[in-house]
Each structure stands twice: as structure tokens, then as C-alpha cells.
């Protein structure tokens, strides 16, 4: 097992060292081990990470470094082998599957690399279903709110189209709008521009910056250092360990 | 009100998967419709056939008596054990067709008062209520079948070859007769005055009786009839020839075909339960396919906050929508089927359908099967399908689990030198064992049922052929009593082409019980020991020999009434008022025409005192084989003419074809319905396989992409899928072969018992086995084609999308 305290010292940012605000996202000694026929594979090794309200953190690293695993344990999509994840004061590592799903739906917006929209639903419905399953807004307000969110990401005019009828960049905008559906304080995105061209990727990051300006906290995984440079803080991961911190260019 | 998005998703999912949704809807509809058709038909049969039959005061028992008058009827009616009686006179005659068509047999029925019939009340459908002199009322089936209507004149030829013109003055509906379209004999009603005008003597010959108590009790009805015979009829100087419960193995008061109809309906009910089982299976299969297809969507929904109970609710709602649609389709379809089947039965069995109305109990049952069954059977796949983690749902879809375990997997791994696509197909077949097992169960059931239907047909044919051994003649004719056997045989042999002519004698007898009381009626035959017109199938002992003076052969039917009887044991038979004891030397197979005792001429002569006489003549054109239908018909006409011209017979001849023609008809209908049901099961089985193959392809998208990436062309990809489908089909065929034996015995047994009230002589149909092999291979190919096409359409790019 790794030594958590050493790792914590390396990755802690300047802002965490003082007596500033409490972290919104607090990862403590996170270890993720995959059991394979070839033996145990340590995907995450004693990760400590704190993200504060209003931060825009980019996690960068090479392919296989553990970026997606890190995002998956933060969102509760995957479980850590050991360690604690506290988001907004909730120890999500101790939640049961349904509790986790309900918590995630209300408190965390997830944006996937491949958008993961429901193909049979139109764009508005792809957003309203998030409100529906979480019962966060009255049903009569769902469509109005979905249109407002689509407007916010700049594709309101496509609201009644199905995902297959719009471009990849537009689909990712819908995924971002869906992540905002229940007004969560934290947005987590896994390679959100990995499937997009450079110009569209830039537009998506413009959206992210707008969200941060509105007071949301963002954690984005990307392999593109140029794009990551637009974040307020960069965290590098290599071989399952956080290597250091960075700040916006 | 705004519909929640999750419900809109359900509707869109259903609409987006039209084929699969339609499959589930149809499978539910088939089950619901089958229940509705069969059970509503049964309800309407109970109301309009059995109910109407019961309202017309059906006879408990009939006594066939030497000529009597209404005084005797009154005396029997006065018995405390008897509720009411009805005297009848029946006269066999020929109906001569004016258009030159062959003459038809007709039975003339005469009752004391047409306006006060007490038992087996028929109704006047049209025309006169009472037949006047030289008038006749015709039963409506006979009138329809013969194309005769009120006002037409018909010619009746009596046994003395005298012809009389009668005018049809009314049409009667008689529910108590086996109709013309089944029996082939017409029925008319005339007055006693008309009978006198036709030169016949005025008397009655049959007395129908309704017993005062225990009306449905067979033993009681027979006991009351025996009491009437012993206490009233025979003490008054009349002779009772026969006592019989009306109908075909019916109980007193039952419709003549009630047990056969109930048996047939039971078989259909069993098949409808099977259809429900299979449609339930198809629901499970389809829901599993939908869940399999939507694994990633389940992951997405969970990633945005959906809890498991919501997902379960969504998919249960999905099934519910399909169930409601299936129910909505199945209810009217079932009613339509019931309407068709009831009307068909009404036409066939000669009853009126008063109204086509659904039975509320049946509707409740249909709703339960249509709504509850799919949800119950789909609940487990839904619960287990929604248990998947978000991670697995989003990141692991498209690559089916591929853990090679021992057993079959190990065995398959050892197979070498096969073409790679074939090898891949073989190994793919056994990857999802639970799903494979489920598909195999469905296909095996369908196959076993299909083969069972063929075995049932083979058994029925075998049974009929077995019976044919006992009427191994081209034609037979009853001759005038008292004629010598030699003269009868000589006259028959004079007919050109006849090579075999045998005079047989017969007599009714009563099997005496050990305590000296009278038992069941039996038929005793005196025949040549080396008869050619009977080909006995011995099941025990031996056939008659020339020196058998006390030895007799009985048929298997006999054992039903005296099960303790065996070869070597003795029986006491009352013949011509004398009790005689015989030794059983052999038992022959079933005749399905009642208990028979065969003995040599000499033995019969000694028992009856009728030396060297004949009651009938049985002839053949060829000693080695039975003639064609046309030859039989020609010979029957010739023998009839020859004997009637010689004054040696006033009866109608009968061919072997005619005997079987009358009872193979109902079999054909039963078999047709069974084949249709088996076909439906095959369709459901095929749909199930198609669903499974679709799921397999969906789950292996990534592998198929890999195959394409390494150079597999469309044909190779299609081949992998189609071979897998065929392999599944062939495995199910092997299993069906194993199951088809017992299943065939059960089905054939049920059908034969329904029709004959006799156990089946089962014959396995290898023809059915071969046909199902072809059908299952075709099902395997065709049900895999669509999934194979989908697989071949997948591009490497699409596969990458799964990463």
C-alpha cells in the first residue's frame, strides 16, 4: 500500500494549505485496484485531492494514466477499493447504489466523452428525463427549463430533434445542458472534447468557463494540455498517482 | 396533464422497436385469443348445445322391444322408478333421388303424438307441426344435405322394394340425432297413418325412458331398464332385444357426443395452456432482448439519478403497455375464433347459436393471462437486468462475457480442423447457457408438439387400420333370416368377379355375472374358423380352430366390461335364453364397436339351434387384397340388386369404405386443428429463436466489428450467425425427438380417448420427425437471417463507438 500522507503533500495546492474555505470535493487516500488474470492492477494509488467551490480543475495525463478511473470513482460510477470521497459534505463512498444515484442526480452533473444521450428521446426530453427521475422540478416546468438550458448552450432551435440529427459538438452541448438539469453545484466531465474537433472543443470549454463564472465547480479530465490550460488549476496524473499541480497559464 | 418523460421514453422505446414490440404483442395476443376461443366456445356449447339438449328432456335409457302399443308404454311409465316414457317406431328405408343420384338411407321416425313428445323433444323449424297422411317432416340437416325443401316430393322405398311418394310438409330440428352430415343417414318423421298407407304394420319398437332418480347414473338407468323389462315388459309377453344408453359411450341424459366434445376441448385447452406458456417465454425473451439492447441507457439513466425501482417501474410499464395492446388484440381475436369455432360446431353438430357473447369468467381469465402473466414472467429479467452497475452498463456493453468453463466449453475447445466461422458459431452457441436453455425449451416444446400431432395422426390411422382388419371385405349385406349359409354363399359367388363369399351368423347375448345376474350386452358371431373377411390381430392366445367346440375368441373391448377375463378362463353367455359357458382361447385387438365373442359355426349352431344359417354375407373380389373404393361401390350395388332380386335381402349393402368414411371425418377436423396449433407453436418457437439471435448479435457487436476489422466479409459474418441459429435448431430437434415419444403418447391417448373412449395403440411417426427436422433447419436459417443481416451491416466505425 502507498503512503497517503506523502502523496497528500505533493498534490495539495497553495489554496488548500491555509485556513481557506472547506473543499467541495475531498478525495482521501483513494486506491482503485482491478483484479486481472495477470494479477492486481493499481489504477489509482493513494489519491488525495481537494477541489474548492468555484474552481475549474483539469485533470491531465496520458492514456492509461488513470484519468477516467479517477472521474468514475468521483462520480460514483465506479467504487474505490479504499479511501474516502466526500462531496459537499456527503461521504459518497459509503452510499448504497440507489442512494448514490439519487445523490448524483441532484448534486453532480456528469458529461461523458461519447455524450451518452438517449437515442429515442429528443433533446428536450434528454434533459427533462434527468429532472423527471430526480423529481426536482414540477413536471409542467420541465420543458420550459430544458429549453432554457438548451438556449444557454446555444442549441435551443434543435430542441425537438433526436440526437442522431445533430453534430457531435451539439450533442456534447446537450449533454452539458442535461448535466445542468437539476442545477448541481459540481460538474464532472470525462474527456468532453475527446471526440470533437479543435474548434468545437474550444467552444465547449467556453461553455465550461461560463459555468464557472456562474459559480459552479468543474472537474474535467482531458488529455489535451492546451485545452486544459484554460482551467483554473491543472492536476496531472501518471501511473495512477497525482504528480503535481498547475495553474492557469 | 403533461406526461412524464420516463413514460414518453417507454412509448418511444416501444415504437422504436416495432418488430420486437409487435412480437410481444402478438405472442400475448395468441395466448389470450387461444383461451378466449376455446373457453368461450365451451361456454356457448354448454349453453346452446348441452343446455338446449337438456331442456328437451333427453332419454336416460332406450329399450328396443318386440312390436308393442302405447298401453305397454303406459305400464312402464306407471313404474315408481320411471319419470316418463316415449314410444317410437323407427323404420329403415331408402330415399330415391329424382335426379338419379344414388339412393340414400333414411330412417322414418313415428311417435304417438307429434304435439306431445315427452322425451328427446324436437322442434318444428318451418312448415306443418304434424305430418298429415302421405306427408313427411324432414330433419333440417337431412333436408339441407339432400337439397330438399317444403313442398318437394320424395320417393321412399321400403325394404319390400315398394316405392311411395311423400310430400315434405315441414322441417324439424332434432338435436338428439347424429346428424346427416356425420352419419350419412337421413331422418324423416311420418304419422302412423302414413306408415299404414305404406303397407307397414302399426306398432312401436323403441321405448325411451327417463328414470325418476339419479338421472345421470349409468348403472341406475340400466338397472331401471332391466326392472322394466323383467317386471313389466317381458311379463306382458313382449321381448326386449336390447337396452342401451343413447349416444356414443355417453352417460344417461348426455348429448350423444358430449364426452367426445369435452375430450376434444380438453386437448385444445391443454394446447392453449402450452401456447400461453410459450407466449410467456417469448415475452421473457423479448424483454430480455429489450433490456440487453438498453443496457447502456440503463447506465445513463442511473448516472443522471434514476434509482432501481424507477427503472423496474419503467420496464414493467413497458411490458404493461405491450400487455394491454396484446390483450386488446387477443380479446376480439379470441371472440372471433370462438364465433368461428362455435358456428363450425353448430353446423357440424346441428345446433343453433343463440348469441355470441363473451363469458365474463373467461374474460377475467384472459385479462389475468394477458396482463398479469407477462408482468410476472418478465419481472425477474427486469429486476436482474436493472441490477447492472453504471460502469458495466456504459463501458462494458458490446462484449459478451466469454468465460470458458469445463463441460461443453472444454469439449468444444478440443474440436479442431473446422472452418473458423463454423467453429466460432459452435462456440458462440454455448456462451449464454441460460438463454440457450430457454430458447431450447421453447423450440423443443414446439417440436415435440409438432411431432406428437403427427404421431397422433399415425396412431389414429393405425387404429382405424386395425379396426379395418375386422371388416376385411369389399361389401357386406344382411340377408333375410332363415336362409341357409350355402345358398347365400352360392348366390354371392355368382356375381362376376367375386372370389370370396362368407355367410356369417350373429346374435345378441348377455354376459352373465358370477352371481348369476345379467351383465352387459355382447354380440356373438358364428363364423368360418378360416375366415378370409376377418384378419384378427391376436393380443393373447390363438385364433379359432376347426375342432373348437367350446373355445371362443373375445375382443379387447370385452375386457373393459370384464377385466378379470383372460385366455384360459371361462365366460357364461346367455344366448337364446340359455346360459352357456365357454372357454376363452384367444383375445383379439379392439374393434371399438363393443364386446364381441367369435365362435365357429358349429359352436354357434349348438348354442342357438340355428343350424347352417346365415344372417349376413361378406364378399371380396380378391382374396389377397381389398378392392378400391370404386370396386367396392360397384360390388355393393351388384350384391344388393342380386339378393333383392332373389328375394334374399331387403337391406342395404355396406362397403368397408363407407364404414370408415363416416368416422374419419371428425378425425380430419381434429387433426387439422392440432396441426394449426402445432404450426402456431412452431411460429412462436421461430420468433423466440429470432429474438435470441438478435440479442446475441447485439451483445457481440464489438466482436463482429473485430471480425470485420480482420477481413471478414458480409457473407462470413452472416454465416457465423446463421450457423449458430441452425445449430440451436438442431439441438432442439434432438431434444424434441426425446420428448416426442411420451408427449405423443399423451396427446394421441387424449385424442383417441376423446373420440373412441378407448386407450390408444400408439404409433410413433418418423414422418413427423423428418418433417420437423426440415422445418427446424428452415426456422434456424430464417430466424437468423435478420440478425445476421444486422450483424453484417455493422461497420468497424460503429464498433469503435462502443469503446
Interface residues (C-beta under 8 A of the other chain):
Chain A: X72 X75 X76 X77 X78 X97 X98 X101 X102 X104 X105 X106 X110 X112 X114 X116 X117 X118 X120 X121 X125 X128 X129 X130 X131 X132 X133 X134 X139 X140 X142 X143 X178 X181 X182
Chain B: X2 X4 X5 X6 X8 X9 X12 X13 X16 X296 X297 X299 X300 X301 X302 X303 X304 X305 X306 X307 X308 X309 X310 X389 X390 X391 X394 X801
